[in-house]
Amino acid sequence: MSAVAPRADELGLVGCHTCGATCSADASHCPRCDSRLHPRKPDSLARTWAFLIAALILYIPSNTLPVIYTSMLGRGEASTILHGVVEFWKSGSWDIALLIFIASVAVPSIKFLVLGTLLVTVQRRSGWARLQRARLYRFIELIGYWSMLDVVVVALVCALVQFHLLGTAEPRLGIVFFGLVVVLTMCAAMSFDPRLIWDGEKGNPE
Amino acid sequence: MTLYPALIVCEHCDSVYRRHDLGVDEIARCGRCRAVLYRASRLDIDHLLALTLAAAIVFVIANVSPVIRIAVSGMHNEANLLQAISALSQGSALLVGLVAGATLFGVPLLQIVLLGWVLLFARVGRRAPGFGVAMRVLHWIRPWSMTEVFLLGVLVAIVKLSGMLNVIAGPGTYATVVLTVLITVLAKRDVRTLWERLSDKTEVEWAE
């Protein structure tokens, strides 16, 4: 692929996001599937910032508040996500500790950093490492939803450990904030328009 | 209003290419941003329909049979996916219960039903009633389907609880394994090609 492909806006075309049809740019709706056509996602940067900042704010209570309350033989304990990771680590299950750490701490943090970097570089119309930034975007789209792991674990433990006096488990408010962080970061990634990375490009990217 | 069926626009960078026919297992990638443009499928509509039907059966098994069974000092308890979701929906955690219910149960169910509906008619070369709506919904819900995350969560919960209790993976877990594979295979296929295969030529004017 040596020749640089033309871009849709240069040819007066627009690709439909929903059905993938190539339409002429003067149409407001896709003639094939009737979805709205956008040369770029509307207010992409403002929306992505809004979702990202909201997620960052909720990320604080999601980590400081307990996500689950367990009581075993009358001894009750509310634990946070990090607390859970440390407990797995201490009990010798370092692999599970690592898995939960990656899903619950590393993945959201990487999403914050990558989306923040993409937003700032796009706003500065930067030509820096376009291909790598495009790949980073696809990477966070791919890993984003795995953060829901802790929500699943809390749900299962709460459904199973129901032995009245012997032991019970209940969800706590932290898991709500955590679930919302995952949803908001996914919304942030979906609002970002990766085509903005390539706008203002001159000449061959290679 | 015109369509250009011979062209494809990269969703990730807006580059325009002429479509080529691909050989088996070939993938067309964008020369500018390297994103996948489209891929060749060795599965035809009959295959996809069969897999969707299998997914529907496994989905029922995965949801009615327990995924985990635990026992401690003579008492035992078991839970399936829906019980886990309702346990999460207690009191203040209701909001996250709804999110879990949608992503682990509602969205996969909707995917299977809509895909089955569309493919059933596609088999005889027709657009199903509500084809457009079904195809649009299928496209928009795709990122919110999280069956594979549920599977990983089940495995983590088994390890977590096995420290203090007697834990057995139930038939629901095995069904979830199969469901994860089937949904992944189905979701990877770009069903958007059905728009072309079942084109409604009276609606639009085609251009070269």
Interface residues (C-beta under 8 A of the other chain):
Chain A: M1 A3 V4 A5 P6 R7 A8 D9 L11 L13 V14 G15 H17 T18 C19 G20 A21 T22 C23 S24 A27 P31 R32 C33 D34 S35 M72 F88 S91 S93 I96 L99 I100 A103 R130 L131 A134 R135 Y137 R138 E141 Y145 W146 M148 L149 V151 V152 V153 V154 A155 L156 V157 C158 A159 L160 V161 Q162 F163 L166 G167 E170 P171 R172 L173 I175 V176 F178 G179 L180 V182 V183 M186 M190 P194 R195 I197 W198 P205
Chain B: M1 T2 L3 Y4 P5 L7 I8 V9 C10 E11 H12 C13 D14 S15 V16 Y17 C30 G31 R32 C33 R34 A35 Y38 V67 I68 I70 V72 S73 M75 N77 E78 A79 Q83 A84 I85 S86 A87 L88 Q90 S92 A93 L95 V96 G97 V99 A100 T103 L104 G132 M135 R136 H139 W140 P143 W144 M146 V149 F150 L152 G153 V154 V156 A157 V159 K160 L161 G163 M164 L165 D190 R192 W195 E203 V204
